[in-house]
Amino acid sequence: MIVDESGLQPLAERMQRLAVNRGWNRLSDDARYEVDAHYEVGDTTTQLAKEFDAAKSTIIGILRERNVVVRLQPLSKKQVGEAARLINLACRYRRWRRT
């Protein structure tokens, strides 16, 4: 372990240790190219995140870094139902508070 004059390890070393501890997997340039190519042919960011064992935010970051326009992904029927249920619940609560 290399320590600088401040008594701290350099940031790169600390990040490398964190990556090992957390199981981070940095995607190579080839993998980043594949992410871009798969996305362009229609794969979703969620599918790519599972395939490349990366966070969805990482996949989106790679796409934005490559100036790819990220598609809006609509809510599933289950998500729409849950949103409607919560809105209905909020409206009922609001009416109850007024009385």
Number of C-alpha atoms within 10 A of each C-alpha: 7 8 10 8 6 7 8 11 14 13 9 9 13 12 12 12 12 12 13 10 9 9 9 13 12 12 16 9 9 9 12 17 15 14 22 21 13 15 19 14 8 9 13 17 22 15 14 20 17 11 10 16 14 16 16 17 12 14 24 20 14 17 21 13 9 12 10 14 10 14 10 7 9 8 10 9 9 9 11 12 12 12 13 12 12 12 12 12 11 12 12 11 11 11 9 9 8 6 5
